[in-house]
Amino acid sequence: MQQMIDALAHRGPDGEGIHLQGAVALAHRRLSIIDLQTGDQPFFDGAGNTLIGNGEVYNYIELRADLAGQVNFRTTSDCEPPLHLFRRQGLAYAESLRGMYALAIAAANGRLILTRDPFGIKPLYYAEVVEGLIFASEPQALFASGWISPRLNPRARDELLQMQFTTGAETMFEGIFRVLPGETLVVVDGRIAERSRRAALPDGGPEAIDEASALTRLDAALAESVAIHCRSDVPYGLFLSGGIDSALVLSYMREVDSRPVQCFTVGFEGAAADERAAARAWRKPAGRSSPRLVSARRIFWALLPRVAVAMDDPAADYATLPTYLLAQKARASVKVVLTGEGGDEIFGGYGRYRSIMRPWWLGGKVLRGKGTFARLGVLQQEGGAWRDGIAMAEIHAGTHGRSRLQVAQAVDCTDWLPHDLLTKLDRCLMANGMEGRTPFLDPGVAAAGFRLPDSLKVRDGKGKWILRRLLEKRLPQADALGRKKGFTVPVGAWLSAESARLGPLLARQACIAEIAKPGKVETLAQSTEKHAGFALWSLLFYALWYRAQIERKPMDGSVWELLS
């Protein structure tokens, strides 16, 4: 147990606790955010039930009020109320929770209960081995147990290369699985005996509601969500881009606290669209800036190996780079940051949604119908099996009278959101001892936004229409109805500048040689097409990830030193 929590020291640098209860052993690393004095874990309810948790239960104040007179609380921690709810409600205890969490309860009857929040904001993994069941917040802690070794899952690898993330419960490691978003597992005698799942999104197709009523309802939901996401006993700030989502969060944060919000923004040398100017304009009346942070090409080559180490459950998303950089910078000032993740998925922001809404004869497309390596001729095998997980998610999402847009949103909330965006946020921040909070991913906000008419999400060729209208009212200086320029990390340009040496180095990596055609990787590196540049990035990330996570080799040094 000590080896396992030592592997997670970066997630909880403020303390640790180990508890043995019959056939169940619990270990915890703490990042102190709420109840700094008495919130050490595990928690005990006096009736033989014990809990450890990762994340935050934001409605803990309301839950404590509901339990007043029934419970003698021993702490003021946000994670103690769930334990007392479990004693009274059994497996239904999580229905009352509002937050981001991965919880483990050693029950008085000898069972182990594992629960993950509905959006999958906080991670939870397990493996069934000869000795029993082991679980942890990151796969690397499972390896530290000595009971399982890292072995590549080829099916998940093909998904990663073609889509930049993986789907479902399987991971890139054979034998290691995710507790799915919203899932509760019951473990008896070291084996999973029961599963149940809580949905993140409301059922039903688009509802009949006018824009004025929708704005009123959404304004109230976001105000409440941001307010409870700001509950913290340590300083907090905001990752502010030039986008609609984080600007809206900023507008509500300034109403929670009279002090200016500390905002953190990153820009990149050579980026075609740099949102620092918009971010500066938006925070003037509401927040104060952090020191200017600009990333150059040389930082990219030095930082990427550290990102590959942090992303043990990988997402080949180059947005990991700004996220990791911002976490490094912000940690000197704050311990918690709010972000805008989830706005696109709940309110229809992506361009691919607008394409999906059109019928095929007007240019409509299938969601993720084409992989990263389509028609490049680089991979030795390029079948369509990599899309099976998305196809299965489409089947499950296409119910309850949902529109084509809603189905696409629900599919993204099933896999893209938890296994790319939220994994990126969790790993890059926790690697730097920080917590990231996502007020758009809240049951109240989902209830107010997901079932809005398609016309209040997409209008005049623009996504997130209702959020744009709300931002127009709350931050008039923002160009809320203008076309979003996009936040671009110029990875393609940086790779192209080093193509002469990068291509041969990548081609010689054993993990690349076993999946790519001879000579094609070097040809890919010389291409100037954007599509080819993204494919090259995917191979580079995979090669570094494979070295760090499968081969378990040292990652001290730059990309060039490691690949050489």
C-alpha positions in Angstrom: 0.0 0.0 0.0 2.9 2.4 0.8 4.4 1.8 -2.7 1.0 2.5 -4.3 0.4 5.8 -2.5 4.1 6.8 -3.0 3.4 6.5 -6.8 0.6 9.1 -6.3 2.5 11.6 -4.1 2.1 14.3 -6.8 -1.7 14.0 -6.4 -1.6 14.5 -2.7 1.5 16.3 -1.4 -0.1 17.4 1.9 -0.5 14.1 3.7 -1.3 10.4 3.6 -3.3 7.7 5.5 -3.5 3.9 5.4 -6.3 1.8 6.9 -6.8 -2.0 7.0 -10.3 -3.3 7.5 -10.7 -7.0 7.2 -9.9 -8.0 3.7 -10.0 -4.4 2.5 -7.0 -2.1 2.5 -7.4 1.7 1.8 -4.7 4.2 1.3 -5.0 7.9 0.6 -2.8 10.9 -0.5 -4.2 14.3 0.4 -4.3 17.6 -1.4 -5.7 19.9 1.2 -8.5 22.2 -0.2 -11.3 22.2 2.3 -11.0 21.6 6.1 -7.3 22.0 6.3 -7.0 21.1 9.9 -9.3 18.0 10.5 -9.9 16.7 6.9 -7.3 14.0 6.8 -8.6 10.6 5.5 -9.9 7.9 5.9 -13.2 8.9 7.4 -15.1 6.6 9.9 -18.9 6.7 10.6 -18.8 4.8 13.9 -20.8 1.9 12.4 -17.9 0.1 10.7 -18.0 2.0 7.4 -14.8 3.8 6.1 -14.3 6.1 3.2 -11.5 7.6 1.2 -12.1 10.0 -1.7 -10.5 12.1 -4.4 -12.1 15.4 -5.6 -14.7 17.7 -4.2 -18.4 17.3 -3.1 -19.5 20.8 -3.7 -22.9 20.6 -2.0 -21.4 19.4 1.2 -22.8 22.3 3.2 -26.3 21.5 2.1 -25.8 17.8 2.8 -24.6 18.5 6.3 -27.7 20.7 6.9 -29.9 17.8 5.7 -28.2 15.4 8.1 -28.2 17.8 11.0 -29.5 16.1 14.2 -28.9 12.7 12.7 -25.1 12.7 12.5 -22.2 13.9 14.8 -19.8 15.1 12.2 -16.1 14.7 13.2 -14.8 17.1 10.5 -15.9 19.9 8.3 -14.6 18.1 5.2 -16.7 17.9 2.0 -16.0 14.1 1.8 -17.5 13.1 5.2 -21.2 13.6 4.3 -21.1 10.9 1.6 -20.1 8.3 4.2 -23.1 9.1 6.4 -25.3 9.1 3.4 -24.1 5.6 2.5 -24.9 4.3 6.0 -28.5 5.6 5.5 -29.2 5.1 1.8 -26.9 2.3 0.8 -25.8 2.2 -2.9 -28.2 5.1 -3.7 -26.0 7.5 -1.6 -24.3 9.0 -4.7 -27.6 10.2 -6.1 -27.4 13.2 -3.7 -23.8 14.2 -4.5 -23.0 17.2 -6.6 -19.3 17.4 -7.6 -16.3 15.7 -9.0 -15.3 12.6 -7.1 -13.9 9.1 -7.0 -14.9 7.4 -3.7 -14.0 4.1 -2.1 -16.0 2.8 0.9 -15.0 -0.2 2.9 -18.5 -1.3 4.2 -19.1 -2.9 7.6 -20.2 -6.1 5.8 -16.8 -6.6 4.2 -17.8 -5.2 0.8 -15.9 -2.6 -1.2 -17.9 0.2 -3.0 -16.3 2.2 -5.8 -18.1 5.3 -7.2 -17.2 7.8 -9.8 -18.9 11.1 -10.6 -21.4 11.2 -13.6 -19.2 13.3 -16.0 -16.0 11.4 -15.2 -14.2 14.5 -14.0 -12.1 12.5 -11.5 -10.5 9.2 -12.6 -10.7 5.7 -11.1 -9.1 2.5 -12.4 -9.0 -1.1 -11.3 -7.5 -4.5 -12.1 -8.7 -7.9 -11.1 -5.6 -10.0 -10.3 -5.0 -13.3 -8.6 -4.7 -11.6 -5.2 -8.0 -9.8 -5.5 -9.0 -6.4 -6.9 -6.7 -3.3 -6.8 -7.9 0.2 -7.6 -6.3 3.6 -7.8 -6.6 7.1 -9.2 -3.9 6.4 -11.8 -2.7 3.2 -13.5 0.9 3.8 -12.4 -0.2 3.2 -8.8 -1.5 -0.3 -9.8 1.8 -1.1 -11.3 3.5 0.0 -8.1 1.6 -2.7 -6.3 3.8 -5.3 -8.1 0.6 -7.4 -8.9 0.3 -6.3 -12.5 2.7 -5.2 -15.2 2.2 -2.8 -18.1 1.2 -4.6 -21.3 -0.1 -2.8 -24.4 -3.7 -3.1 -25.5 -3.5 -3.0 -29.3 -7.2 -2.2 -29.8 -6.9 0.8 -27.6 -3.7 1.8 -29.3 -5.5 1.9 -32.7 -8.2 4.1 -31.2 -5.6 6.5 -29.8 -3.7 6.9 -33.1 -6.9 7.5 -35.1 -8.9 9.6 -32.6 -6.3 10.9 -30.0 -8.3 9.2 -27.1 -9.7 5.8 -26.2 -13.3 4.7 -25.5 -15.2 2.7 -22.9 -13.8 0.8 -19.9 -10.7 -0.6 -21.5 -7.5 1.4 -21.3 -4.2 1.3 -23.2 -3.0 -1.4 -20.6 -4.2 -5.0 -20.8 -6.1 -5.9 -17.7 -6.6 -2.3 -16.4 -10.1 -0.8 -16.7 -11.8 2.4 -15.9 -14.7 2.7 -13.5 -17.0 4.4 -16.0 -18.4 7.9 -15.4 -21.3 7.7 -13.0 -20.6 4.0 -12.2 -20.8 2.3 -8.8 -19.1 -1.1 -8.4 -19.7 -3.5 -5.5 -16.7 -5.7 -4.8 -17.2 -9.0 -2.9 -14.3 -11.2 -1.9 -12.0 -9.4 -4.4 -14.4 -9.7 -7.4 -16.9 -7.3 -8.9 -20.4 -8.6 -7.9 -22.7 -5.7 -9.0 -22.7 -2.6 -11.2 -25.0 0.4 -11.5 -24.7 3.7 -13.3 -26.0 7.3 -12.9 -26.5 9.3 -16.1 -24.8 12.7 -16.5 -27.3 14.1 -19.0 -31.1 14.4 -18.7 -33.4 12.2 -20.9 -35.6 13.6 -23.6 -35.4 15.5 -26.8 -35.4 19.3 -27.3 -37.9 21.0 -25.1 -40.2 23.9 -26.0 -38.8 27.0 -24.4 -38.2 30.6 -25.7 -34.9 32.4 -25.6 -35.8 34.8 -22.8 -36.9 32.0 -20.5 -33.9 29.9 -21.4 -31.6 32.8 -20.6 -33.2 33.3 -17.2 -33.0 29.7 -16.3 -29.4 29.3 -17.5 -28.2 32.4 -15.8 -29.5 31.1 -12.4 -28.0 27.6 -13.0 -24.5 29.0 -13.9 -24.5 31.5 -11.1 -25.3 28.7 -8.6 -22.8 26.3 -10.1 -19.9 28.8 -10.2 -20.7 29.8 -6.6 -20.4 26.3 -5.2 -17.4 25.6 -7.4 -15.6 28.5 -5.6 -16.0 26.9 -2.2 -12.4 26.5 -1.0 -10.2 27.2 2.0 -7.2 27.9 -0.2 -6.7 30.6 -2.9 -8.3 29.9 -6.3 -8.1 31.4 -9.8 -9.2 30.8 -13.4 -7.7 29.5 -16.6 -8.8 32.3 -19.0 -8.6 31.9 -22.7 -10.2 34.2 -25.3 -13.2 31.8 -25.5 -16.8 32.2 -24.4 -16.8 29.5 -21.7 -14.0 30.8 -19.5 -15.2 34.4 -20.0 -18.6 33.5 -18.7 -17.1 31.7 -15.7 -15.1 34.9 -15.0 -18.2 37.0 -15.1 -19.8 34.9 -12.3 -16.6 34.5 -10.3 -16.4 38.2 -9.8 -19.8 38.1 -8.1 -18.8 35.4 -5.7 -15.8 37.4 -4.3 -15.2 41.1 -4.2 -11.5 40.6 -4.8 -10.3 40.5 -8.4 -10.1 37.0 -9.9 -6.6 35.9 -10.6 -6.5 34.8 -14.3 -3.9 32.7 -16.1 -3.5 32.7 -19.9 -0.9 31.2 -22.2 0.2 32.2 -25.7 2.5 30.6 -28.2 5.2 31.8 -30.5 4.1 31.4 -34.1 0.4 30.7 -33.3 -2.0 31.8 -36.1 -4.6 32.7 -33.6 -3.4 33.9 -30.2 -6.2 34.6 -27.7 -4.1 36.5 -25.1 -5.4 39.9 -26.5 -9.1 38.9 -26.0 -8.3 37.4 -22.6 -6.6 40.6 -21.5 -9.6 42.7 -22.6 -12.1 40.5 -20.9 -10.4 40.4 -17.5 -9.8 44.1 -17.1 -13.1 44.8 -15.3 -13.3 41.5 -13.5 -9.9 40.0 -12.8 -6.2 40.5 -12.4 -3.6 38.9 -14.7 -0.9 36.5 -13.8 2.6 37.1 -15.1 2.7 36.9 -18.9 3.3 33.3 -20.1 4.5 32.6 -23.6 5.7 29.2 -24.8 8.3 28.8 -27.5 9.4 25.9 -29.6 12.4 25.1 -27.3 10.0 24.7 -24.4 7.9 22.3 -26.4 10.7 19.8 -27.0 11.7 19.9 -23.3 8.2 19.7 -21.9 6.7 16.9 -24.0 8.5 14.0 -22.1 7.0 15.3 -18.8 3.6 15.4 -20.3 4.0 11.8 -21.6 4.9 10.7 -18.0 1.8 12.5 -16.5 -0.6 11.1 -19.1 -0.4 7.5 -18.1 -4.0 7.1 -19.5 -3.1 8.9 -22.7 -4.8 11.5 -24.8 -2.8 12.6 -27.8 -4.2 16.1 -27.5 -1.7 18.9 -27.9 -3.8 21.0 -25.6 -2.0 19.1 -22.8 1.0 21.5 -23.4 -0.7 24.8 -22.5 -2.6 23.0 -19.6 0.6 21.7 -18.1 2.4 25.0 -18.6 -0.5 27.0 -17.0 -0.5 24.6 -14.0 3.2 25.1 -13.5 2.8 28.8 -13.4 -0.4 29.0 -11.5 0.8 26.7 -8.7 2.9 29.5 -7.3 -0.2 31.6 -6.6 -3.2 29.3 -6.2 -4.1 25.7 -5.5 -7.4 25.5 -7.3 -8.4 26.8 -10.8 -11.8 26.9 -12.5 -11.9 26.2 -16.2 -14.4 26.3 -19.1 -14.3 22.6 -20.0 -17.8 21.2 -20.9 -19.3 24.3 -22.4 -18.9 23.0 -26.0 -20.4 19.6 -25.2 -23.4 20.8 -23.2 -24.2 23.8 -25.5 -23.2 22.6 -29.0 -20.0 24.5 -29.6 -18.0 22.3 -32.0 -17.9 22.9 -35.7 -18.4 19.1 -36.2 -21.9 19.5 -34.6 -23.0 21.9 -37.3 -21.9 19.5 -39.9 -23.7 16.6 -38.3 -26.9 18.6 -38.2 -27.0 18.8 -42.0 -28.3 15.9 -44.1 -25.7 14.0 -46.1 -26.8 15.6 -49.4 -25.9 19.0 -48.0 -22.5 18.0 -46.7 -23.5 16.4 -43.5 -20.9 14.1 -42.0 -20.7 11.2 -39.5 -19.2 12.0 -36.1 -15.5 11.0 -36.2 -16.0 9.1 -39.4 -12.4 9.6 -40.6 -9.4 8.8 -38.6 -6.2 10.8 -38.2 -4.3 8.5 -40.6 -7.0 8.2 -43.3 -5.6 8.1 -46.8 -2.0 8.7 -45.6 -0.8 5.2 -46.2 1.4 5.2 -43.1 0.0 2.5 -40.9 0.4 -1.2 -41.8 -3.2 -1.9 -40.8 -5.9 0.7 -41.1 -9.2 -1.0 -40.7 -12.4 0.5 -39.3 -12.4 -1.3 -36.0 -10.9 1.7 -34.2 -14.4 3.4 -34.5 -16.3 0.5 -32.8 -16.4 2.3 -29.4 -17.8 5.4 -30.9 -20.4 3.4 -32.9 -21.5 1.7 -29.7 -21.8 5.1 -27.9 -24.0 6.4 -30.8 -26.4 3.5 -30.3 -26.8 4.1 -26.6 -27.1 7.9 -27.1 -29.6 7.8 -29.9 -32.6 7.2 -27.6 -35.2 9.2 -25.7 -36.3 11.3 -28.8 -33.0 13.1 -29.0 -32.1 15.2 -32.0 -29.0 14.5 -34.2 -27.3 17.3 -32.4 -28.1 15.9 -29.0 -26.9 12.5 -30.0 -23.5 13.9 -31.0 -23.3 15.9 -27.8 -24.1 12.8 -25.7 -21.5 10.7 -27.6 -18.9 13.3 -26.8 -19.9 13.3 -23.2 -19.6 9.5 -23.1 -15.9 9.3 -24.3 -14.3 12.4 -25.7 -15.0 14.5 -22.7 -13.9 12.1 -19.9 -11.2 10.3 -21.8 -9.5 13.3 -23.5 -10.4 16.7 -22.1 -11.0 15.8 -18.4 -8.1 13.3 -18.3 -5.8 16.0 -19.7 -7.0 18.5 -17.1 -6.7 16.0 -14.2 -3.2 14.7 -15.1 -1.6 18.0 -16.0 -2.9 19.8 -13.0 -2.4 17.0 -10.5 1.2 16.4 -11.7 1.7 19.9 -10.4 -0.2 19.5 -7.1 -3.3 21.4 -8.3 -7.0 20.9 -8.6 -9.1 21.8 -11.6 -12.9 22.6 -11.4 -15.4 22.6 -14.2 -18.6 24.5 -13.4 -20.2 23.7 -16.8 -20.1 20.0 -15.8 -22.8 20.3 -13.1 -26.2 18.6 -12.9 -28.0 21.9 -12.7 -26.3 23.3 -15.7 -26.8 20.1 -17.7 -30.5 20.2 -16.8 -30.8 23.8 -17.9 -28.8 23.5 -21.1 -28.8 20.0 -22.7 -32.4 19.9 -23.7 -32.6 23.4 -25.1 -33.9 23.6 -28.7 -31.2 23.0 -31.3 -31.8 26.6 -32.5 -30.7 28.0 -29.1 -27.4 26.0 -29.5 -26.6 26.5 -33.1 -27.7 29.6 -35.1 -26.3 31.6 -38.0 -23.4 29.2 -38.4 -22.3 29.7 -34.8 -22.3 27.2 -31.9 -23.2 27.9 -28.3 -25.7 30.6 -29.3 -27.4 30.8 -25.9 -24.0 31.2 -24.2 -23.1 34.0 -26.6 -26.3 35.8 -25.8 -25.7 35.4 -22.1 -22.1 36.6 -22.3 -23.3 39.6 -24.4 -25.4 40.6 -21.4 -22.9 39.9 -18.7 -19.7 41.2 -20.4 -20.7 43.7 -23.1 -17.1 44.4 -24.0 -16.7 40.8 -25.2 -17.4 40.1 -28.9 -19.7 37.3 -27.9 -21.4 37.0 -31.2 -18.3 37.1 -33.3 -16.8 34.0 -34.8 -14.3 32.3 -32.4 -10.8 32.4 -33.7 -9.7 29.3 -31.9 -6.8 28.7 -29.5 -4.0 27.2 -31.6 -0.8 25.5 -30.4 1.5 25.7 -33.5 2.7 22.1 -33.1 2.6 21.5 -36.8 5.0 24.4 -37.5 7.3 23.3 -34.7 7.4 19.7 -36.1 7.9 20.9 -39.6 10.9 23.0 -38.6 12.6 19.8 -37.3 11.3 17.3 -39.8 14.7 16.4 -41.2 15.8 14.8 -38.0 12.5 14.0 -36.4 11.4 11.7 -39.2 14.4 9.3 -39.1 14.4 9.3 -35.3 10.7 8.4 -35.1 11.0 5.7 -37.8 13.7 3.9 -35.8 11.6 3.6 -32.6 10.6 -0.1 -32.2 7.0 0.8 -31.2 6.6 2.9 -34.4 8.3 0.3 -36.7 5.8 -2.4 -35.7 2.8 -0.4 -36.8 4.1 1.8 -39.7 5.2 1.0 -43.2 9.0 1.4 -43.8 9.9 4.8 -45.1 6.4 6.2 -44.7 7.1 8.0 -41.4 10.0 9.9 -42.9 7.8 10.9 -45.9 5.1 12.0 -43.5 7.6 14.2 -41.6 8.4 16.0 -44.9 4.8 16.7 -45.8 3.5 20.3 -45.3 -0.2 19.3 -45.1 -2.0 20.0 -41.9 -3.5 16.6 -41.8 -0.1 15.0 -42.1 1.3 17.2 -39.3 -1.4 16.0 -36.9 -0.6 12.4 -37.8 3.1 13.1 -37.1 2.3 14.6 -33.8 0.2 11.5 -32.9 3.2 9.2 -33.7 5.6 11.4 -31.7 3.3 11.4 -28.6 2.7 7.7 -28.8 6.5 7.0 -29.1 7.2 9.0 -25.9 4.2 7.6 -24.1 5.3 4.0 -25.0 8.8 4.6 -23.7 7.5 6.1 -20.4 4.5 3.8 -19.7 5.2 0.4 -21.4 9.0 0.2 -21.4 9.2 2.2 -18.1 12.4 3.9 -19.2 13.7 7.1 -17.7 12.2 10.3 -19.2 14.8 12.8 -18.0 15.9 14.8 -21.0 14.5 16.4 -24.2 12.6 14.7 -26.9 15.9 14.5 -28.9 17.9 13.0 -26.1 15.2 10.3 -25.4 14.5 9.3 -29.0 18.3 9.1 -29.7 
